[in-house]
Amino acid sequence: MKRKIISLLTAAIMVLGIAVPAMAEDASSMEGKLVVIHTNDMHGYYDTTETAIGIAGVKGLKDYYEAQGADVLLLDAGDFSQGTTLVGYYNGKNTAEYIAAAGYDAVSMGNHEFDYSFEVLLENMQVLEDAGVKVLDANVVYKEDGSTVVGDNAIFEFDGIKVGVFGLDTAETLTKASPSNVKLVNFIDKEEMFELAQAQVDELTEAGCDYIIALTHLGVDEESTGRRSTELAAAVTGIDLIIDGHSHTVMDGGEAVGDTLIVSTGSYLANVGTVVIDEADLTEEAALISAEDYAAGIAQYDEALTALVAEDKAEVEEAYSAVFATTEVYLEGTKEIVRSEETNLGDFTADAYLYTGQKYAEEQELGITVDCAISNGGGIRTSVEPGEISMDTLVTIFPYGNDVCLVSITGEQLLEVLEASTFCTPETIGGFPQVAGIEFTLDISVPYESGDLYPDSTYYAPANPGSRVTIKTVGGEAFDPEATYTVAVNSFQAEGGDTYYALTQCSFYCDTLVLDCDSLIEYVNSLDGVIGEEYAEPQGRIEIVGEAAAEEPEEEEPVAEEPAVEEVPTVEPVPEELPSSDVYTVVDGDNLWKIAKSQLGDGSLWTGIYEDNKDTIADPNLIYIGQEIVVNK
């Protein structure tokens, strides 16, 4: 199939010129075109602002193209029902109403659709289905019988083209949502997911579809290796377009992997994506339209949706308008920082957990000492500027409604928790531990060695807890691996969310039933309602030392990664059926994608390397320094 992927320059021209047809009298200027309008990771940013096009703008864009005679398909790739108080206040139900009113044809669920409860998820998805919006995720199935929780694919027919759409959601939902919310379901993952995707493509092809779209919440982050949209494109034939979400990646003009075009808008409705397909020859043009360009060009916003969002926003603002505290300092909650290093807001949050846990244990006469607290960095959603803090801000920071829980674990288990939740540091991870009552050192120059896969998880236990993390003190005393410590955490962590499976193996568990937001209110009240200069900087509880392998100078990498062609392989002899192959020796910082990129010039070819070596590589995420791998050139 012929491909036409426009450059960034052409994309810019297209965006700037997009208002021209709207001023013309010819309402058939785009006849014979199918415009796929796509969004992803909206995260509750439905109000129209300078930086967000808003849901009224999405509906306006659909109306705009239809007025020019185009066929329009409106799709979303997940994470639409969590992220702001506007949607959290209603447990995401209003997002389904907005999406339905905007005229979406189909959506894929993201991990954040599972944030409230499984029952709420089903109710919200039913609102969409009742409105005619297809909810598609072929790999989300019930554990009991393997049936799909929602739909798997759908076919949309237009005058000149028949389009098949299927959906996939990331298996990382198992740990990025509270485990209790996903206990009834399973997410078909990695190679099995690719096989399932191929079956979906084959089914849609047999049904006579001319063009096939995968609506995926997979992302392209290195953390998601083995299940990324780029790897899906490399492994499956016949997908014309992947509309992706999860990693908040901006792909202006799209990125091609083989014959598949991958598009993603970023997040928060800062951009809306368009793919214009010629129904005659199936050539395509992809571009992003920013909120700024849309306001300056088309500026067409649906009045009914504008009013609906405004009405809900007013109700939420009234409910959360009360001021509960003042901060004299900036509190750092930026995603890239709070998930990779200690921050003052992380310290404050963990201190609040510890305060609540200690107060609860005393009032309830539990007869235990609450020694420390851990808050996962991914649970902190934004920073706070100096000044008054309203309830709206508080709920924006902590939108999930988790309880503070107490768990008692051994020192060895605590070490495992800290090692697992920093396994990829300095790369970001939602599980990064912000702590109180704990002092520890993390040596990022030491490679993380994976052990067994945690149950119902995409994360691996550390093979050698303590190889990267050294705990100095707990509760003001020297760390003792044999001791039992009681830790205050949120309920997401206590259930084994993110990398915190070891907490589920505790000897004591207690849910205080105090919400995380209420915990912070209690704690700031103990400070007379003021967060002062004592929190101006992080407290120095986490010391990060060493230099990550990924930060080594670029010019040294070719020397370190040069294939050992002349060495005799010790793991597996080169197969005779591969006439042109080398043996590559794994070095620090490698993964199969990096090896494919350096040795074959295309990281997406990692699947071929895995197939050639699967007898010695049981899991593509587990390769070891010094291991010799056949690279078929």
Steps between C-alpha positions, in 0.01 A plus 500: 500500500629845409593715798507876521626626834540875502799675645482734796521795260211370290306426818546860611379627163199272522408629846544864406295452184230289654255787539484571125219252415288637784493838329410351163145453376583161349379245754648212300867601517594184690275246337677169450705552816476317830625709791597299807495741794679353799572582864676324786581558867245780538516450879204720576613812309159552339471872561620724217802708607802661336684168523215251454271482199230352724229249420286776343786562257521130413130501415548823306783345298284201411217731391747709301628209291153357445387838371772475233358172377753269669419172668615519863605234747557628858712275726671514841785284632421503871562673835205732459328460838758600761737789567309812608241581765256570215478127432614354832205664679261291288712181499551549127135460404484849348791413269285233340226757454743748339646237267156387393382858443812575291406218264790262555473177303730282712740511795758276660523486876821612670636400837334801670152387397546237776580754774163525671382140525420223255128552556531872421705418191226272368236765570699771320574279201132408481413870472725511194359182348141618555587817309641301208869547585690174452735408787771275353770303680556153359761407762301588815330177604333348802720257692210263554413417140730705273215704352567863414391762753401743224498471121798385296448660157253693291450579133406845373373533144510817293413562134847424372672302774445231762707554816572241767599610851620283789625601843776402746572616855832475682556211740670755725147576620540199730730706721429858391142462623415376848528120486153465656357682198642248251477178700234354270678570173814413311690690231639287219857624468813509286535220242153366575361850455678528163351166394157620611549823304591303188182297541301823526661632181431173319136503612448858384677431172278199434200724571606716204657795682706729277680674786579370850560710812637379833376719784758437770595617846853356492747787465864500396679544835799277567325385817237342271749298294341184366151650467555835326312624197823504297551132580138427414554662159815294441340172606162523326437534127201680355455787748478823303475743792570477874343772713698475822488632855649438846848653462370853421719509189460780246531359147438787262464351153514149645780245506525208257597148599499296180164550332335621819458864596496574876342822628462647847396849613686533830252568780245731664336600169790735428478353150241316297622264229375466145574236239352589160457189284426510129223244456606431143864400548525483884787748518506688827612827657547529876528820702433642845293809561600686815254684722668827401479433126142383528397815687677717242361308202179302517388614848183293476373381840179312566274721711310219672820326612651829611196559720498144636866514603458848649204384710694203638809714558300753703358224719844352563660836572231582754546164671877538518533877550589492869859589594654258749864612517769741388842410368790743525709294258465343156420130536653289224269240348607507134458152352856464370647607836273347764533162326881502495628682809406627843289817498365727773140414410594132515649555846191688613267227373698221669514705821121531488461125459735441793317753717162342422631148556658583834194692618266218396711231670501701821128586498398143416746355754644261243811441710733551202755761403457653155862539394490654153292589197527466123300689235532395136608792284241415235225575750606866510355664191606866500709770667373776732587868470552711815177640641163366608420135432137422420329166519493507119881511494525228763275262309689581181824393669345183644207405274477128575328497838736248658491421872804509727582142601743341745702191410764317702787349302851378568808708431580267211158563349544875543830476316328307220231769476753781464715302256202409279352850501826658382598229251519738203607820676606755373230423242159590634272244662165551673610281787797721596495516884463833673575415864474612861686335788737331253844598376647304211761519225437394141798418277374535142832383354413146611278317247167375628484122485149365454376198688156341471204680347264619771155330485245688285759763420729626227781567750777269618625449853865588558728197475734649762327750730761738632720501191388854408332617822661536841267592785674710764230558760135422567313692769821672601677171576757302302336272244456137602400253224366260764281758673128550440397849391152646471469722194227752416411487130195569286253224413623481141845404627364272771315301232824447309459779244799606289807320639365449853407131490716425806259707712229238439717247684473698824451351847258775603259713297262775602299746290464823699211607271660847494516631143838622378355850454365498855838380622667807352234726652556343842873543471494860377259584783765374741731760339244777567388491138830618356758309298807700585868536422578161653370357172682745274734221386496118508607366839790288373338166576598347165856516372550405135860419409687363198438560135249304295635300210264683264686823577834376367643717219352412162836460334589216734193294415611362161817366660311338784231352275721380213392146409743231611511341155822308558417370845371146544150511648465327833123508539375364169677419171404706197221311319608358165186630331613859557771555239556865595508544874721632778529437868442809712610521864255682729641804680373710789181694410401278208156378406392323181371825346838672551685202357276493191548875456881488527557178304216502244418871480136454607394444861168349392692195372554386859226238456714318241796493738273360769369228267855401405600472867184398685658171604747698712281808571188388681373855543593790266525727806770280653842508340823497693831679473746269324227290338569421135212550257467401135424803280384395154614764251 
